[in-house]
Amino acid sequence: MALIELRHICKSFDRLIVLDHIDLAVNEGETLVVIGASGSGKSVMLKIIVGLLEPDEGHVWFDGKDITDLSERQWIPIRQQFGFVFQQGALFDSMTVEDNIAFPLTEHTNKSKDEIARIVRDKLGMVGLPETAKKMPAQLSGGQKKRIALARAIALGPRIILYDEPTTGLDPIRSDVINELILKLRREMGVTSIVVTHDMNSAFKVADRIVMLHKGKFIFDGTADEIQASRDPIISSFVLGEASPKDLEKLRRSAG
């Protein structure tokens, strides 16, 4: 049974159709990578999965239960099974690193201070930054902020981690550290992961499966090898990072 299912999901903003009757199943323990052009609905899909946005039509299923129309109170225990790594990290600037990681534990559990401190040390160790506990976010590099955000996302021991452009703004070496952490968390925690990214090197390294959104629909669902072998011009252009002949023709005409 799929851990997460999207069934006929639609979402529009004014007259712009962002998601057009999409269906998706994500199996437990799987790492699914979602690619697509900017504005194709990738981040909107993540927010629908975790209940931050409501679909206009369709249903979201989690662990065999329809969670589409839950009240905010009913969403609380569901969201505690999700970790969300935001594009910019979204750390609390006024809190130390250890307080940032402890925040979900103090808000959503009755654990003692000693137990919370132990978990914080453990998660900092998992992301390789034990020495940063007393630092403020402003003292961290961009890559360190992403890793601390990931430590906070796993503080509650989630079943699922949602990554929204986890390597954006990082150089290739620091991006690969994030990739290795995604693989490590799957290996050591058995988490299910959904990774939204434009970084094809990252996609090829971490994905069990890749899906591509284009104009509100999935136009590809398969492995890294299969997407690299695709002859669909839209897919191959994105994967190779090359402008399409249509786009190049437009540029030539504008230049002329």
N, C-alpha and C positions, 0 to 999 in steps of 0.2 A: 504493500500500500504506500502511495506517495505521502510524504510528510506534509508538503504544501501543494495545493492545487488552486489554480485560477481557472474558473469556468465561465467562458463567454464574457470576459471583463471588457467594459466600455468606459472611457473617460474622455470628456470634452471640456474645454475651457472656452466659453462663449461659442463661437462657431468652429473652433479648431478641434478636430478629432485627434486625440493623442493616442488612445488605445482603442482599437476597433475589433471588438469581439475576440479577444485573444484567449487561448487555452494554453495552460502550462502545468506540468507536473514535475515536482522536484523530489527525488527519493532521499530517504534518510541516509546521511553520511556522504552524500554527493556534493561535489563542488561544481556549481553551475556558473558559467560566465555569461553575462549579457552584454552584447556590443551593439553599436548603432550610432548614427550621427547625432550630434548635439540636437536636443529638442525632439528626439525620437520617442521619448516616453519612458526611458530606462529608470530614472529616479522616481518618476510618478508611480511606476509599477512597484518599486520598493516601498514607497509610502502607503500604497494600497495594501500591500501584504501585511504591514505592521499596524494598520488601522489609523495612520495619520491623515489619510485621505479616504473618502468613501467613493466607490465606483458608482457611475450612473446606472449601469446595468451589470448583471453577473454576480458571481459568488466566489468568495475566498474560503477554502477549506484548509484546516490545520489539524493534523493528527486524526483525520476521519470525522471532524466536526465542522459544521458551517459556522464561521466566525464573522460573517459579513455584517450582521446587524446587531452586534453586541453593544451594550451600553458602555460608557466610559469606565464604570466600576467593574464590569465583567471583563474588560480588556486588560486590567491590571495583571492578573496571574498569567495571561497569555503573553503579554509583552515581556514579562520577566524571563521567558524562555528564549527571547531574542536578544542578541547583541547587535548594536548598530554603530558602525564606524563611519562617521560623516566625512565628507570630502575635505574639510578644513580642520578636522580633529574635534572642534567644538569643546575644547577644555574650558573650565571655569578659570578665568584669569586671576581671580582673587584668592584661589585656593592653591595649596602646594600640590605637587604631584601625588603624594600619598593620600591627601584629602580628596583629590579628584577621583582616584580609584576607589576610595572608601565610600564615596557618595551613594551609589546604588545600594550598597550593603546597609548603610545607616538608614536610608529611606525605606527600604523594602524588607528588611529582616530584623530579627530581635537578637542578633548575635552580639556577644560581649565585645568590648573594646579590644581585648587581647586576641580574640578570634578574628576580628576584622583586620587587626594589624598583621596577623599571620597570613591571611589571605592576600593582603596588599603586597607583602614581601614575596609571596609565592608568584603572584602575577607579574610583578616587576622582574623577577628572575626569569619567568617564561619569555618575556620580550627582551631580555638581555640588558636591562637598565636599572639594576638594583641601587646604583650610586645616586640616582636622581630623586630619591624619595622626598628630600627636604627642599628641592628646587621649586621655583615658580615657573609656570609655562613660558614666561618671557625669557627665561634663561635657557630654553631648549632650542635646538635646531628644528627645522621643519620635519626631518625624518624622525627625530626623537618624539616630537608631538604626536605624530601618527602612531608610533609604537605605544605611547602612553594611552592614547585614545583606544587602542586595541586592548591594552591591559584593563582599562575600565570596562570595555564591552564584554570581557569574559569574567568579570568579577563575580557575577551571580551564577556562573557555570551554565551558560545558555546551551540550548540544543542547536540553535541556528545563529549564524552571524551574517549580517547583511553589510556588505562593503560598498560604499558609494565613492568610486574613483579613488581607491586607496593609494595609488602611486602618483597622482597628479602633483606636479610641482617638485618632484624629487629627481635627482640625477640617477643615471642607470644603476649605480652601485647601491644607493639607498633604496631604490625601487626594488632591487632584487632581495634586499633584506626583508622588505614587506612580503614579497612573494614567498620567501622561505618561512616566514612566520605563519602565513596562511596554510602552507603545507604542514608545518609543525602542529598547528592547532587541530587540523583534521586528524593527524596521526596520533596525537597524544590525548585529545579530548573527544575524538569521534564526532565533531560537529558537522552539521550540514551548512554549506556556505553558498551564498549568492553574491557574486562579485560583478558589479557594474564597472566597466572600464573602457577607455579608448586605447589602452596600452596593449598592443597585440603580443609583445614579448611576454608580458605578465599573463595574458589570456592563455597563451600556448603552454606556459609553465605550470599553471595551477589548475587548469580546467580538466574535469572529467568529461564535460559536455559544454558546448558553446551554442547559444541561440543569438540570432540577430534580429533586431527590430528595425523596420523600415516602413514609414508612412502608416504607423499604427498597427502593423501586423508582423508576425514572425515570418521571415523569409528563409531562415536557415535553422536547423536543429541537428547537431551532429558533433563529431569529435574534432579535435584540432587538426588531425591529418585530413579529415574530410573537407573542412572549410578551406584549407590551403590548396586542396585539389579542385575546388569549385571553379567552374568556368562562367558562372553568372557574373556579368560585368559589374553589377552593383556590389556584390559580395567581394569579388577579387580586388576591385578598386579600393574598398575600405581596408581589407586585410593588408594590401601592399602599401597603403598610404599614398595612393596616387590619384590625382585629379582625373575625373572621367573625361572621355573625348567630348562629351556634351558641354562640360564645364570649360574645357580648354577652348572650344569653339566660341563660347560666349565671351571669353576673355579676348580672343582675337578680334571679334567683332567690335567690342568696346574700344580696343586699341585703335582699330581702323577708323 
